[in-house]
Amino acid sequence: MPRLLIVHHTPSPAMQVMFEAVVSGATDPELAGVEVVRRPALAATAVDVLAADGIILGTPANIGYMSGALKHFFDTVYYPCLDATAGLPFGFYVHGNQGTEGAVRSVESVTGGLGWRAVAAPVVVQGEPVKKVIESCGELGAGVAATVLG
């Protein structure tokens, strides 16, 4: 069964709402053939990534960068996964109270270095996630899951 890995750092109510919407989209009954595995960024390992057929990343924007937790995830999986996961389909979402550009750029930089393939535009929001953002997160989850399902 194809496996979708969701690696997230969810320290705030806004990030929790976005995470739940991504999970809801990824676990839509029409996508029942995809196993959805959720891992906090500080618990996710290279073994999780190597077993995944696709990945969704979630991070707050912290001082113009991805969260330290997601950075730690990338630091621990980068070299073990570098060659083995080239072309891995992925998507991501970012929440910030101020600028999010640096967080988006940093995730794109690391995933580009890994050779992962973006299959959806990132969902990026500043402030409270409104209904449209929540729907976009659900579409992100469903879209990446559908890609994994083939």
C-alpha positions as CSV (number, residue, x, y, z in Angstrom):
1,M,0.0,0.0,0.0
2,P,1.4,3.4,-0.9
3,R,2.5,5.5,2.1
4,L,2.1,9.2,2.7
5,L,4.2,10.7,5.5
6,I,3.1,13.9,7.1
7,V,6.0,15.5,9.1
8,H,4.8,18.5,11.1
9,H,5.7,20.9,13.8
10,T,2.4,22.0,15.4
11,P,3.0,24.3,18.4
12,S,0.0,26.6,17.9
13,P,-3.8,26.4,17.5
14,A,-3.4,27.8,13.9
15,M,-0.9,25.1,13.0
16,Q,-3.2,22.5,14.6
17,V,-6.1,23.6,12.4
18,M,-3.9,23.4,9.3
19,F,-2.5,20.0,10.3
20,E,-6.0,18.6,10.9
21,A,-7.2,19.9,7.5
22,V,-4.2,18.3,5.7
23,V,-4.8,15.0,7.5
24,S,-8.5,15.2,6.6
25,G,-7.8,15.7,3.0
26,A,-5.2,12.9,2.9
27,T,-7.5,10.5,4.6
28,D,-10.5,11.2,2.4
29,P,-12.4,7.9,1.9
30,E,-11.8,8.2,-1.9
31,L,-8.1,7.8,-1.1
32,A,-8.6,4.7,1.0
33,G,-5.7,3.0,-0.8
34,V,-3.1,5.3,0.8
35,E,-1.6,4.7,4.3
36,V,-1.2,8.1,6.0
37,V,1.5,8.2,8.7
38,R,1.8,11.3,10.9
39,R,5.1,12.1,12.7
40,P,6.0,15.2,14.7
41,A,9.2,16.7,13.2
42,L,11.2,15.9,16.3
43,A,10.2,12.2,16.1
44,A,10.4,11.6,12.3
45,T,13.4,9.6,11.1
46,A,15.2,8.7,8.0
47,V,13.5,5.3,8.2
48,D,10.1,7.1,8.0
49,V,11.2,9.0,4.9
50,L,12.7,5.9,3.2
51,A,9.4,4.0,3.7
52,A,7.3,6.9,2.3
53,D,6.1,7.2,-1.3
54,G,5.3,10.9,-0.7
55,I,5.6,13.5,2.0
56,I,3.8,16.6,3.4
57,L,5.7,19.0,5.6
58,G,4.2,21.5,8.0
59,T,6.0,24.3,9.8
60,P,5.5,27.6,11.4
61,A,7.6,30.6,10.2
62,N,9.9,31.4,13.1
63,I,12.0,34.5,12.8
64,G,11.9,34.3,9.0
65,Y,12.8,30.6,8.8
66,M,11.3,27.2,9.1
67,S,10.9,25.9,12.7
68,G,13.9,24.5,14.5
69,A,12.0,21.2,14.8
70,L,11.7,20.9,11.0
71,K,15.3,22.0,10.5
72,H,16.3,19.2,13.0
73,F,14.3,16.7,10.9
74,F,16.1,17.8,7.7
75,D,19.4,17.7,9.5
76,T,18.9,14.1,10.6
77,V,17.5,12.7,7.3
78,Y,19.4,14.7,4.7
79,Y,22.4,12.4,4.1
80,P,20.7,9.1,4.8
81,C,17.9,10.0,2.3
82,L,19.8,12.1,-0.2
83,D,20.2,9.6,-3.1
84,A,17.4,7.1,-2.1
85,T,14.6,9.7,-2.2
86,A,15.4,11.8,-5.2
87,G,12.1,12.5,-7.0
88,L,10.0,12.0,-3.9
89,P,6.7,13.9,-4.4
90,F,6.0,16.4,-1.7
91,G,4.0,19.4,-0.6
92,F,4.1,21.7,2.4
93,Y,2.3,24.3,4.4
94,V,3.5,27.3,6.5
95,H,1.9,29.5,9.0
96,G,3.3,32.8,10.4
97,N,2.2,35.9,12.2
98,Q,4.6,38.0,10.2
99,G,6.8,37.3,7.1
100,T,6.7,33.7,5.8
101,E,8.9,34.2,2.8
102,G,12.1,33.0,4.6
103,A,10.4,29.8,5.8
104,V,9.1,29.0,2.4
105,R,12.5,29.7,0.8
106,S,14.3,27.5,3.4
107,V,11.9,24.5,2.9
108,E,12.2,24.9,-0.9
109,S,16.0,25.1,-0.6
110,V,16.4,21.9,1.4
111,T,13.8,19.9,-0.5
112,G,15.5,21.1,-3.7
113,G,18.9,19.8,-2.4
114,L,17.3,16.5,-1.6
115,G,15.9,16.4,-5.2
116,W,12.3,16.1,-4.0
117,R,9.6,17.0,-6.5
118,A,6.9,19.5,-5.5
119,V,3.5,18.2,-6.7
120,A,1.4,21.1,-5.2
121,A,1.9,24.7,-4.5
122,P,2.6,25.4,-0.8
123,V,-0.2,26.6,1.4
124,V,1.1,29.8,3.1
125,V,-0.9,31.9,5.6
126,Q,-0.2,34.8,7.9
127,G,-2.6,35.3,10.8
128,E,-5.6,33.1,11.5
129,P,-6.3,30.3,9.0
130,V,-9.6,31.3,7.4
131,K,-12.0,28.9,5.7
132,K,-10.2,29.3,2.3
133,V,-6.9,28.4,3.9
134,I,-8.4,25.4,5.7
135,E,-9.9,24.2,2.4
136,S,-6.5,24.7,0.7
137,C,-4.9,22.5,3.3
138,G,-7.4,19.8,2.7
139,E,-6.7,20.0,-1.0
140,L,-3.0,19.8,-0.3
141,G,-3.5,16.6,1.7
142,A,-5.8,15.1,-0.9
143,G,-3.6,16.2,-3.8
144,V,-0.4,14.7,-2.5
145,A,-2.2,11.5,-1.4
146,A,-3.7,11.2,-4.9
147,T,-0.2,11.6,-6.4
148,V,1.1,8.8,-4.1
149,L,-1.9,6.6,-5.0
150,G,-1.0,7.1,-8.7
